[in-house]
């Protein structure tokens, strides 16, 4: 929701892609209006030896791998 709202308001062209594989996932979506900044990473876990980059459905896999490595 926040990324979509930021994409709509951005003056530059933005391609917004959704993962159909995530349509069944459940998560809390705030009712109030909010925006997630474009071009800024959402760092879930910081480390010192390895960098894992992921988005969409693979975030769960990357976070599980990071937890196992930690």
C-alpha positions as CSV (number, residue, x, y, z in Angstrom):
1,X,0.0,0.0,0.0
2,X,2.7,2.5,1.0
3,X,4.9,1.7,-2.1
4,X,1.9,1.9,-4.4
5,X,0.9,5.3,-3.0
6,X,4.5,6.6,-3.3
7,X,4.6,5.3,-6.9
8,X,1.4,7.1,-7.9
9,X,2.7,10.4,-6.5
10,X,6.2,10.2,-8.0
11,X,6.8,12.5,-10.9
12,X,9.1,10.0,-12.6
13,X,7.9,6.9,-14.5
14,X,7.5,4.0,-12.1
15,X,6.8,0.3,-12.9
16,X,4.8,-1.3,-10.1
17,X,4.9,-5.1,-10.1
18,X,3.0,-7.5,-7.9
19,X,3.7,-11.2,-7.2
20,X,0.7,-13.4,-7.8
21,X,2.3,-16.0,-5.5
22,X,1.9,-13.7,-2.6
23,X,-1.8,-13.1,-3.0
24,X,-2.6,-15.7,-0.4
25,X,-0.2,-14.3,2.2
26,X,-1.8,-12.5,5.2
27,X,-0.3,-9.4,6.9
28,X,-1.5,-6.4,8.8
29,X,-2.2,-3.4,6.5
30,X,-2.7,-0.1,8.4
31,X,-5.9,1.7,7.7
32,X,-4.3,5.2,7.9
33,X,-2.5,6.7,4.9
34,X,1.2,6.1,4.8
35,X,4.0,6.1,2.2
36,X,7.2,4.0,1.8
37,X,10.0,6.0,0.2
38,X,11.1,4.8,-3.3
39,X,14.8,4.1,-3.8
40,X,15.5,3.3,-0.2
41,X,16.3,-0.2,1.0
42,X,14.2,-1.8,3.8
43,X,17.1,-3.4,5.8
44,X,15.6,-6.3,7.8
45,X,18.8,-7.6,9.5
46,X,22.3,-6.2,9.5
47,X,25.4,-8.4,9.3
48,X,29.1,-8.1,8.7
49,X,30.1,-11.0,6.4
50,X,27.3,-11.6,3.8
51,X,24.8,-9.4,2.0
52,X,21.5,-11.0,1.0
53,X,19.2,-9.0,-1.3
54,X,15.7,-10.1,-2.1
55,X,12.1,-8.9,-2.7
56,X,8.6,-10.4,-2.9
57,X,8.0,-14.0,-2.0
58,X,11.7,-14.8,-1.7
59,X,12.0,-12.4,1.3
60,X,10.8,-15.2,3.6
61,X,13.6,-17.5,2.2
62,X,16.3,-14.8,2.5
63,X,15.2,-14.1,6.1
64,X,15.2,-17.8,7.0
65,X,18.7,-18.1,5.5
66,X,19.9,-15.1,7.4
67,X,18.5,-16.5,10.6
68,X,20.3,-19.9,10.0
69,X,23.6,-18.1,9.3
70,X,23.3,-16.0,12.4
